[in-house]
Amino acid sequence: MNGTMRQLREHLNLSIQEVADATQLSFRTVLRAEQGEALNPKSRRRLCKFYGKIPEELGLVPRTICSPLSKREY
């Protein structure tokens, strides 16, 4: 579940339908985003623009952990 996006929406005192209407996305797409399901790039862009955040800040893309390369991997 994507608690970040839901918390932000609730902090703004908005319903899922209000976000859907403002972003021209379906209720189901916004719900899927909040549940951590994959979205197409267009939907991610619309939500990012609406919230003024990048995908990583909204939890719309998995965060990767980079480990330093050993000398053998160069």
N, CA and C atoms as an extended XYZ file, in Angstrom:
222
Properties=species:S:1:pos:R:3:atomname:S:1:resname:S:1:resid:I:1 pbc="F F F"
N         0.842       -1.186        0.000 N   MET     1
C         0.000        0.000        0.000 CA  MET     1
C         0.888        1.249        0.000 C   MET     1
N         0.450        2.236       -0.709 N   ASN     2
C         1.200        3.489       -0.809 CA  ASN     2
C         0.627        4.499        0.183 C   ASN     2
N         1.114        4.416        1.414 N   GLY     3
C         0.623        5.316        2.450 CA  GLY     3
C         0.966        6.760        2.198 C   GLY     3
N         2.064        7.010        1.499 N   THR     4
C         2.504        8.383        1.251 CA  THR     4
C         1.463        9.174        0.483 C   THR     4
N         0.994        8.610       -0.600 N   MET     5
C         0.031        9.327       -1.424 CA  MET     5
C        -1.307        9.472       -0.703 C   MET     5
N        -1.713        8.453       -0.003 N   ARG     6
C        -2.971        8.526        0.733 CA  ARG     6
C        -2.884        9.576        1.841 C   ARG     6
N        -1.779        9.587        2.580 N   GLN     7
C        -1.600       10.578        3.646 CA  GLN     7
C        -1.625       11.986        3.095 C   GLN     7
N        -0.976       12.187        1.961 N   LEU     8
C        -0.961       13.509        1.344 CA  LEU     8
C        -2.371       13.925        0.921 C   LEU     8
N        -3.096       13.007        0.306 N   ARG     9
C        -4.470       13.295       -0.111 CA  ARG     9
C        -5.341       13.636        1.092 C   ARG     9
N        -5.209       12.850        2.148 N   GLU    10
C        -6.015       13.096        3.347 CA  GLU    10
C        -5.608       14.406        4.030 C   GLU    10
N        -4.309       14.713        4.011 N   HIS    11
C        -3.835       15.974        4.577 CA  HIS    11
C        -4.458       17.164        3.849 C   HIS    11
N        -4.663       17.009        2.549 N   LEU    12
C        -5.286       18.058        1.745 CA  LEU    12
C        -6.814       18.013        1.838 C   LEU    12
N        -7.313       17.070        2.631 N   ASN    13
C        -8.753       16.913        2.838 CA  ASN    13
C        -9.501       16.671        1.528 C   ASN    13
N        -8.933       15.776        0.710 N   LEU    14
C        -9.525       15.448       -0.583 CA  LEU    14
C        -9.965       13.994       -0.602 C   LEU    14
N       -10.998       13.727       -1.354 N   SER    15
C       -11.436       12.346       -1.567 CA  SER    15
C       -10.692       11.779       -2.780 C   SER    15
N       -10.760       10.476       -2.913 N   ILE    16
C       -10.167        9.846       -4.098 CA  ILE    16
C       -10.837       10.390       -5.353 C   ILE    16
N       -12.147       10.556       -5.304 N   GLN    17
C       -12.869       11.058       -6.480 CA  GLN    17
C       -12.440       12.475       -6.834 C   GLN    17
N       -12.193       13.315       -5.840 N   GLU    18
C       -11.744       14.686       -6.117 CA  GLU    18
C       -10.375       14.689       -6.792 C   GLU    18
N        -9.482       13.812       -6.351 N   VAL    19
C        -8.168       13.703       -7.003 CA  VAL    19
C        -8.350       13.168       -8.422 C   VAL    19
N        -9.199       12.174       -8.570 N   ALA    20
C        -9.458       11.610       -9.903 CA  ALA    20
C        -9.995       12.673      -10.852 C   ALA    20
N       -10.951       13.456      -10.388 N   ASP    21
C       -11.524       14.507      -11.227 CA  ASP    21
C       -10.478       15.562      -11.594 C   ASP    21
N        -9.679       15.966      -10.622 N   ALA    22
C        -8.673       17.016      -10.856 CA  ALA    22
C        -7.565       16.562      -11.800 C   ALA    22
N        -7.267       15.272      -11.791 N   THR    23
C        -6.179       14.743      -12.627 CA  THR    23
C        -6.680       14.109      -13.916 C   THR    23
N        -7.997       14.078      -14.087 N   GLN    24
C        -8.628       13.426      -15.237 CA  GLN    24
C        -8.250       11.946      -15.321 C   GLN    24
N        -8.161       11.322      -14.144 N   LEU    25
C        -7.919        9.887      -14.053 CA  LEU    25
C        -9.172        9.247      -13.460 C   LEU    25
N        -9.275        7.961      -13.573 N   SER    26
C       -10.426        7.282      -12.985 CA  SER    26
C       -10.214        7.097      -11.479 C   SER    26
N       -11.322        6.927      -10.779 N   PHE    27
C       -11.285        6.624       -9.350 CA  PHE    27
C       -10.395        5.406       -9.124 C   PHE    27
N       -10.598        4.386       -9.953 N   ARG    28
C        -9.843        3.131       -9.820 CA  ARG    28
C        -8.340        3.353       -9.990 C   ARG    28
N        -7.929        4.212      -10.909 N   THR    29
C        -6.503        4.469      -11.111 CA  THR    29
C        -5.889        5.121       -9.879 C   THR    29
N        -6.578        6.104       -9.304 N   VAL    30
C        -6.065        6.757       -8.090 CA  VAL    30
C        -6.016        5.742       -6.948 C   VAL    30
N        -7.039        4.929       -6.832 N   LEU    31
C        -7.056        3.897       -5.792 CA  LEU    31
C        -5.907        2.921       -5.982 C   LEU    31
N        -5.681        2.484       -7.226 N   ARG    32
C        -4.573        1.570       -7.511 CA  ARG    32
C        -3.239        2.199       -7.139 C   ARG    32
N        -3.073        3.492       -7.425 N   ALA    33
C        -1.832        4.184       -7.072 CA  ALA    33
C        -1.633        4.169       -5.563 C   ALA    33
N        -2.697        4.426       -4.826 N   GLU    34
C        -2.603        4.420       -3.365 CA  GLU    34
C        -2.351        3.026       -2.813 C   GLU    34
N        -2.742        2.014       -3.545 N   GLN    35
C        -2.528        0.637       -3.115 CA  GLN    35
C        -1.176        0.089       -3.572 C   GLN    35
N        -0.394        0.929       -4.264 N   GLY    36
C         0.950        0.522       -4.675 CA  GLY    36
C         1.004       -0.297       -5.947 C   GLY    36
N        -0.078       -0.323       -6.691 N   GLU    37
C        -0.066       -1.061       -7.953 CA  GLU    37
C         0.614       -0.239       -9.048 C   GLU    37
N         1.081       -0.924      -10.071 N   ALA    38
C         1.781       -0.264      -11.168 CA  ALA    38
C         0.843        0.654      -11.947 C   ALA    38
N         1.380        1.787      -12.369 N   LEU    39
C         0.635        2.747      -13.183 CA  LEU    39
C         1.372        2.990      -14.479 C   LEU    39
N         0.645        3.418      -15.489 N   ASN    40
C         1.317        3.784      -16.730 CA  ASN    40
C         1.964        5.166      -16.547 C   ASN    40
N         2.946        5.493      -17.368 N   PRO    41
C         3.673        6.763      -17.204 CA  PRO    41
C         2.777        8.000      -17.234 C   PRO    41
N         1.750        7.995      -18.071 N   LYS    42
C         0.849        9.153      -18.168 CA  LYS    42
C         0.122        9.393      -16.844 C   LYS    42
N        -0.349        8.338      -16.227 N   SER    43
C        -1.036        8.455      -14.943 CA  SER    43
C        -0.088        8.942      -13.860 C   SER    43
N         1.143        8.405      -13.850 N   ARG    44
C         2.155        8.864      -12.865 CA  ARG    44
C         2.423       10.349      -13.038 C   ARG    44
N         2.576       10.799      -14.296 N   ARG    45
C         2.856       12.220      -14.552 CA  ARG    45
C         1.722       13.102      -14.049 C   ARG    45
N         0.492       12.699      -14.292 N   ARG    46
C        -0.656       13.495      -13.856 CA  ARG    46
C        -0.711       13.608      -12.334 C   ARG    46
N        -0.474       12.512      -11.646 N   LEU    47
C        -0.491       12.553      -10.184 CA  LEU    47
C         0.671       13.385       -9.640 C   LEU    47
N         1.832       13.256      -10.246 N   CYS    48
C         2.987       14.054       -9.816 CA  CYS    48
C         2.725       15.541      -10.013 C   CYS    48
N         2.169       15.892      -11.136 N   LYS    49
C         1.871       17.298      -11.405 CA  LYS    49
C         0.846       17.818      -10.404 C   LYS    49
N        -0.183       17.047      -10.140 N   PHE    50
C        -1.228       17.464       -9.210 CA  PHE    50
C        -0.664       17.706       -7.808 C   PHE    50
N         0.150       16.781       -7.336 N   TYR    51
C         0.697       16.889       -5.982 CA  TYR    51
C         1.974       17.730       -5.909 C   TYR    51
N         2.568       18.035       -7.057 N   GLY    52
C         3.808       18.807       -7.068 CA  GLY    52
C         4.987       18.035       -6.515 C   GLY    52
N         5.009       16.743       -6.784 N   LYS    53
C         6.058       15.854       -6.269 CA  LYS    53
C         6.599       14.995       -7.399 C   LYS    53
N         7.772       14.418       -7.175 N   ILE    54
C         8.328       13.467       -8.131 CA  ILE    54
C         7.811       12.060       -7.778 C   ILE    54
N         7.864       11.124       -8.725 N   PRO    55
C         7.308        9.789       -8.481 CA  PRO    55
C         7.845        9.123       -7.214 C   PRO    55
N         9.128        9.273       -6.952 N   GLU    56
C         9.719        8.653       -5.762 CA  GLU    56
C         9.119        9.217       -4.477 C   GLU    56
N         8.832       10.508       -4.465 N   GLU    57
C         8.249       11.134       -3.277 CA  GLU    57
C         6.831       10.637       -3.016 C   GLU    57
N         6.127       10.274       -4.072 N   LEU    58
C         4.759        9.779       -3.933 CA  LEU    58
C         4.710        8.267       -3.762 C   LEU    58
N         5.862        7.625       -3.869 N   GLY    59
C         5.893        6.174       -3.761 CA  GLY    59
C         5.358        5.477       -4.997 C   GLY    59
N         5.440        6.158       -6.139 N   LEU    60
C         4.903        5.594       -7.377 CA  LEU    60
C         5.901        4.730       -8.128 C   LEU    60
N         7.139        4.759       -7.736 N   VAL    61
C         8.148        3.880       -8.320 CA  VAL    61
C         8.947        3.288       -7.178 C   VAL    61
N         9.374        2.062       -7.318 N   PRO    62
C        10.139        1.463       -6.230 CA  PRO    62
C        11.464        2.173       -6.026 C   PRO    62
N        11.798        2.381       -4.777 N   ARG    63
C        13.094        2.978       -4.460 CA  ARG    63
C        14.138        1.885       -4.537 C   ARG    63
N        15.244        2.190       -5.174 N   THR    64
C        16.310        1.210       -5.287 CA  THR    64
C        17.427        1.575       -4.335 C   THR    64
N        18.045        0.558       -3.831 N   ILE    65
C        19.186        0.771       -2.944 CA  ILE    65
C        20.425        0.406       -3.729 C   ILE    65
N        21.297        1.365       -3.904 N   CYS    66
C        22.525        1.132       -4.655 CA  CYS    66
C        23.634        0.794       -3.678 C   CYS    66
N        24.283       -0.280       -3.947 N   SER    67
C        25.428       -0.629       -3.117 CA  SER    67
C        26.690       -0.281       -3.884 C   SER    67
N        27.722        0.111       -3.170 N   PRO    68
C        28.973        0.446       -3.861 CA  PRO    68
C        29.525       -0.777       -4.589 C   PRO    68
N        30.085       -0.541       -5.737 N   LEU    69
C        30.680       -1.629       -6.505 CA  LEU    69
C        32.032       -1.990       -5.919 C   LEU    69
N        32.298       -3.257       -5.904 N   SER    70
C        33.623       -3.679       -5.476 CA  SER    70
C        34.577       -3.446       -6.644 C   SER    70
N        35.831       -3.444       -6.372 N   LYS    71
C        36.813       -3.213       -7.436 CA  LYS    71
C        36.710       -4.261       -8.533 C   LYS    71
N        36.286       -5.458       -8.206 N   ARG    72
C        36.161       -6.523       -9.192 CA  ARG    72
C        35.038       -6.236      -10.191 C   ARG    72
N        34.071       -5.422       -9.810 N   GLU    73
C        32.934       -5.167      -10.676 CA  GLU    73
C        33.158       -4.026      -11.655 C   GLU    73
N        34.264       -3.324      -11.556 N   TYR    74
C        34.514       -2.189      -12.448 CA  TYR    74
C        34.799       -2.647      -13.844 C   TYR    74
